[in-house]
Amino acid sequence: MRRLDIVARLKKVKRFTILTHIIAWAVSLIWIIPFLGVVMASIRPLPEILNGWWNFEVFNPTLNGFSGAWNHRTAPLSRALLNSLIVTIPSTFMPILVAALGAYSFARFKFPTRDLLFLVIVLLQTIPQQMVIIPIFNIAISIGLWNNYLGLILVHTAFALPWQILFLRNFFSVLPVEVEEAAMIDGASYFKIFYKIVLPLTLPALASLTALQFVWVWNDFFFAAVLIGSPDLKLATQAIPAQMGRLDPNWTVTSAASIIVMIIPIAIYVALQRYYVRGIVAGAVKG
């Protein structure tokens, strides 16, 4: 009887696994079909895809769309990508550094109003960007940070801090305290314990934050559209709609520009994906 029960359970698990794979592949296919459409639109002339990009009766692929997007007359991606990197890199690492210090303090130290302050930080995540954009815009103009990368970097940093502190605080809470106590007995300072012991242990969480924050800032259009106005300073997300024009949009160039802009965040995710899932799971274990 036991052997029959085991066989029945194995068959049940196998059926569930097969069903899970079928659902996963179906969802993946649904997600990838629009992407394939963008790829086809980027390498085929517009007349070829008017009756559907899946129609291959006439198929004359070309890379003119990519060269047109890269060397566009008014909004070249060659410049816009560099501008995006100038904003995205510091906007990724600055909040992670500050959030790591703050989250470690919340996880390890007891001080007056700690829980109240942490609650306020968590509640700050609920503030929509649209609600505060006018005050941000006015402040940026008054202190000379409008149409300035520094102003945009500071805004991205401020909006990233609440959720990153919450994420890292949960991660720090599950780390063993005994290792830190042993280092303290040996005479290590809090800061030395933090960067010599704690940070190496939090590498999966930091990698997850890096991937999430990089993609978030890279894909941002709202803050960039409000805080950056000069054509020479436009980011990649601003350059794509600028390349469309108003009267005669070139969909081949626009689709190619979208593919180019996708490459960098996809590369970041691929480079960090070995840590990504581990960090996300660990950061959600304990609240």
WODA-V625698 format. One line per field, one symbol per residue. phi: phi as a letter, one per 20 degrees, with the letter a starting at -180 (. if undefined). Layout:
BEGIN
phi = ???
END
This chain:
BEGIN
phi = .ffffffffffffffffffffffffffffffegffffffffedcfggfdfeofeedfcccfbdfffffffdgfdcffgefffffffeffffeefffffffffffffedddbgmffffffffffffefffffdffgfffffffdmdflbfffffffffffeggfffffffffffefffgffffffffnfffffffeedffgfegfffffffffffffffefcffffedcdfgfdfeffeffffffmddcfefffffffffffffffffffffdffeffgfffffdfcd
END
